[in-house]
Amino acid sequence: MAEHTSPLESGQLLSPDIPMLTSPPPPQHPPNIVNGDGPQQVILVQVNPGEAFTIQRDDGQFQCITGPAQVPMMSPNGSVPQIYVPPGYVQQIIEENGVRRVLVLPQTEFHPGGHSPLHHPPPPQPHAHAHLQAFIPHPHIMHAPPHLYSGMAGGTGDMNPQYISQYHPAHTSIYSEQEPHPQHGRPAFAHRDERASKTYERLQKKLKERQGVGGGGVGGLAPSKDSPPPSPQKSRGTPPSGGDLQNGLGELDEEAKALQNCLDAICKPVVTDIQARGVSLSWVAPSRTEGDEEPKEGEESPAEPSLTYEVSVSYNGKDGKYKAAHSGVELSATLQDLRPATDYHVRVQAMCNCLQGIPSDPVSFTTLSCEPDTPSPPRKASGTKSSLVLQWKAPCDNGSKIQNYILQWDEGKGTSVFEQCFYGPQKQYRLSKLSTASRYSFRLAAKNDMGVSEFSEVVHIMTSCSVPAPPLSPELVQPGVTWLCVRWQRPAGSPKEDDISYVLEMEEEGSGYGFQASYDGEELSHTIRNLHRSTTYRFRVVAYNAEGKSNPSAVSEFTTAPDRPSCPCRLTVKGKPHPTSFRLTWEPPKDSGGSDVTKYVVELSEGLCGSSWNQVYSGSAMECVCDGLSPGCSYQARVHCISAGGESPLTEALQVQTPPVPPGPCQPPRVVGKPKAREVQIRWAPPLVDGGSAVSSYSVEMFAPQVEESREVYQGYELDCTVGSLLPGRSYAFRIRAANKAGYGPFSERSEVTTGPGAPETCRPPCFTCKSPTCAVVSWEAPACNGAAVSEYRLEWGAAEGSMQLCYTGAALSHEMRGLLPATNYFCRVQAVNVAGVGLFSDAVLCQTPCSVPATVSSVHALRESEMRVECRTTERDEEEDEEEEEEDEEAAPLLYSPSTCLGLRWEAPCDHGSEITSYLIDLGEKQPILTGPVTKYIIQNLQPDTTYRIRIQALNSLGAGPFSHTFKLKTKPLPPLPPRLECTASSHQTLRLKWGDGPAKAQPTDSLQYHLQMEDRNGRFISLYKGPCHTHKVQRLNESTSYAFRIQAFNEAGEGPFSTVYTFTTPLSPPAPLKAPRVERVDESCEVSWETLPPMKGDPVIYCLQSMQGNSDFKQIYRGSATSFQLPNLSSSTDYRFRVCAVRQCQDAPEIIGPYSSTVILLPPRIDTPGASGATGSKAAEAQKPKRSLTDEQFSFLIIALLAVTSILIAVAIQYFVIE
């Protein structure tokens, strides 16, 4: 049920248009009324489970009936009350067992708001009327019909119809006027839209108003024995709050009910400090009742809810209307702005979120008394010239009776110092012996037992004066057409303090009504309005004060001014307008304003804007001529008249258009810029007089030289034009005229224009004459000057027709070209220039220079040694394809010239200048020049070693020899060195160390002499072993007892020298390999030594030699043979022994070769242990008897390398830590 919106919230069952808790007005067409047959009528009100229904009993208390239940409502007079249904609902009467039920059912086609306003239970029923369950009673839970009487409408005896139609039993709640609290305890509030919320607030407001009107006379309902017992919380005499009624929102869960009970259990507040205008309150927070379940062991206690407290105050008694005075979370409050000596009732109410508890029992208190309120200022009751009677009203005494009043005055001095003039309980006082027409200031205070109030505001009161004297006659300040401004003087001898008023009386001439008051006041001037124009009026003034009126003043007569006339009528143009004039006529005004018109004034404005108006006529005639106008212009005319009353309004402006005329002559046209040779641009200005119409076009005519007739060269609306197709240097005449819609105007005067000179004509192609292969003369003829002499010529020259460049500028008709290339094609063209411009170029002409001797050889290079090959030696691979590979490689190697006696040259062929090069001449200085063929490479032979030569080259063709190239120096290399003697300084079975020459073993950086060592392989070819400057070399990976052939060659920058003779060196036999350390085992007083076996070496047997050392003596041989073990008897028990073994190779054709000895093995003497310690040290003795193995050379080397690596790492870490950081 909590998921649906209740009828109170939806606002559809409770329409705001239906009055609540009041008797309904009689409808025009009352609905069907069902009358019972018996004396009483039963109406059942069904209460659903979890909901509540509240009724008021006879004793005035409210009773809450919780569902499920059906409450029978009985009518004592036997009539059924009228049932008012909301829009969209219909009523249905069902009779069961003699009981009639009135059901309010929704129409099937009525769906306001998109959902049904009926409250559906959570499980929908399968029958067809499941949505009507909230209205259909259940017979099995029906109680006996008690004698209940409806008193909701004031105890009339009939049940209030609104109670049935608007308050459904399942959702009924009653609110008192003191508690306009919102409903709470329903989560459905979060689902209401804004419209439903506003409707709900409006219904709550109406409900509060209805209960405020009729709640005082509501009668109670008598309880029945079958009715549920009343709630124990209703004994406080206050209406139930939303916590008990649930406000028609459905049942609350257990936690919300517990919180609601806690909120309802708040105690009444305690008054702690009472003042005259304030009070301090405190209260105790509500606590849970004993019936609330305590948390079980191990469970956390629920968090205490945040409570808000609202304090409300009533000053109309315990049951009066309460108003909220404080709201907060504190347990105390201080109320201010209270009335002194007033009884108050105060109560407190606890709230938590949307839940509200029942207000506590009210507690009463009375504020303390205090001094009276500030009284009102005293007023003047009566007075004379020398006395004043003052009265005042009593202020609020604030709980203590006022005993005396204190009246103070300033004694008429006008200062702020006040003196007491009265002290007593009376509320009036008379002051006498005062000055006439004087002002006095008073203030008042009240006193009671609690103190004296503040003084009232100061009031100023005047004493009376004598009747004023008659004033002087009034004067006219300014007359008007319908008004007169009149002023008068204050009566002579009246004091300044006397408040004098004046009455101005006026009499209209000829009216017969006499003087009538037109003004009454204290001013000395007045403007009388709504008078007639040109009318005489009589005025007099009367002065008066509190003592009486004076006699009237003398009478003055004033006349209003005449009014201005109206504007003249029918302003028109008489006749047809002329280009420079027109005639106006008009009629006199209809209203003259009370005086005759003296003159008429005509104003004229040029244009239609009417910003500037000029007077063109002033006189009494009613027509005038406007002349001196401009043709084709628009004018506006208006007229007004002048009389004694002033100027009339202006007539409406009359628009007049003068006809246009042809425009006037233009100024002669002028030339824009400098005249060109074949065209002229001229410009002109518009005519000074356009004839009243805009110029639409211009016509330009030209007079050619020696031609009398003119011709039109331009017609248009522009102010300039360009005339072309002219001859340069000629004189032309131009004239112009303008035209508008009236026609063409006269021509302007002629303007003479002379065209400028033109550019020269195109030159003829130039002539070309060769003086030599490198020099030529270009000449040309002068073209037509075209009106201006040629000032210069421009000659362009180039090797290609599209890339010619300017090579000459001048006035000559020829030019000599130097520095040309022989046998080369050139292009040239010429152009003429004068003051008028540049003429066109002539056609390009092709020119060719004659042939000549070759050019200079520019680039000469020396050949590298690898390029100095003997070209006459060739290989013949095609003839001997089946020869051996050795012979093919030797024949493939080319022969090279010696750089010590030969020099190789290479150059680039120069330009032959049209004749093919036949040969080259190489000049070596002192030696005979060498003549070669048409080649670009040559090797000079038979030169001296280590000699410098100065060389230059010259090319020759059929026309002669060309110039020599620049001289360059080349030097032959010295002769290559001779081979050194080769020696073998050391040999082993796998290596040979060779040495040659007398130099150091290591090469120096400055050594230029290097060596090439070669060794003969199995195939008889020599392969390279070493190439460098060193004098020694070690040949490795050789075989034992093998002969090897070597040869050596020396070379330097001069070249490679010859190879030496072949040297043969033989490697010796290899010794046996080193043996591992022998194994020694003690056997009683002897020991057995054994070692590993080596295989025979290339057929040579291997024997072994065993040596031993006793103590500190030398090693002695104890065994020699082919066996691999030996047993040594008779060992000394107090001496240690050392053993080592080596292999011996027994060669067939050479002495035997002894191999290296193995590492030494030590045999320690046996230890004699005691019996007690023998068991503990047996294992150690056994270990000590084992022979210790010494480190081999490889192991020792590895140990040294590891130590060096660790040391290097430690040093690097130390440097990093101490030095760098």
Secondary structure, DSSP 8 states (H G I E B T S, - for coil): -TTS--HHHHSSSS-TTS-SSS-----SS-------SSS-EEEEEEE-TT-EEEEE-BTS-EEEEESSEEEEEEETTS--------TTEEEEEEEETTEEEEEEEE-TT--GGGS--S---SS--SSTTGGGTTTS--GGGB---------TTSS-SS--HHHHHHS-GGG-----TT------S-GGGGG--HHHHHHHHHHHHHHHHHHHHHGGG--B----TTS----GGGGGSS---HHHHGGGS----HHHHHHHHHHHT----EEEEE-SS-EEEE-------TTS----TTS--------EEEEEEESS-TTS--EEEEEESSSEEEE-S--TT-EEEEEEEEEETTEE------EEEE------------EEEEE-SS-EEEE------TTS-EEEEEEEE-TTS-SS--EEEEEES-SEEEE-S--TT-EEEEEEEEEETTEE------EEEE------------EEEEE-SS-EEEE----TT--TTS--EEEEEEEETTT-S--EEEEEES-SEEEE-S--TT-EEEEEEEEEETTEE------EEEE---------EEEEEES---SS-EEEEEE--S--TTS-EEEEEEEEEESSS----EEEEEES-SEEEE-S--TT-EEEEEEEEEETTEE------EEEE------------EE-SS--SS-EEEE----S--TTS---EEEEEEE-TT--S-EEEEEES-SEEEE-S--TT-EEEEEEEEEETTEE------EEEE------------EEEEEETTEEEEE------TTS-EEEEEEEEESSTTS-EEEEEES-SEEEEES--TT-EEEEEEEEEETTEE------EEEE----S------EEE--GGG-B-TT----TTT-TTS-HHHHHHHHS--B--TTT-EEEEE-----TTS-EEEEEEE-SSS--EEE-S-SEEEE-S--TT-EEEEEEEEEETTEE------EEEE----------EEEEEE-SS-EEEEESSS-SS--TT---EEEEEEE-TTS-EEEEEEES-SEEEE-S--TT-EEEEEEEEEETTEEEEE---EEEE------------EEEEETTEEEEE------BTTB-EEEEEEEEETTS--EEEEEES-SEEEE-S--TT--EEEEEEEEE--SSS--EE------EEE-------HHHHTTSHHHHHHHHS-EE---HHHHHHHHHHHHHHHHHHHHHHIIIIII-
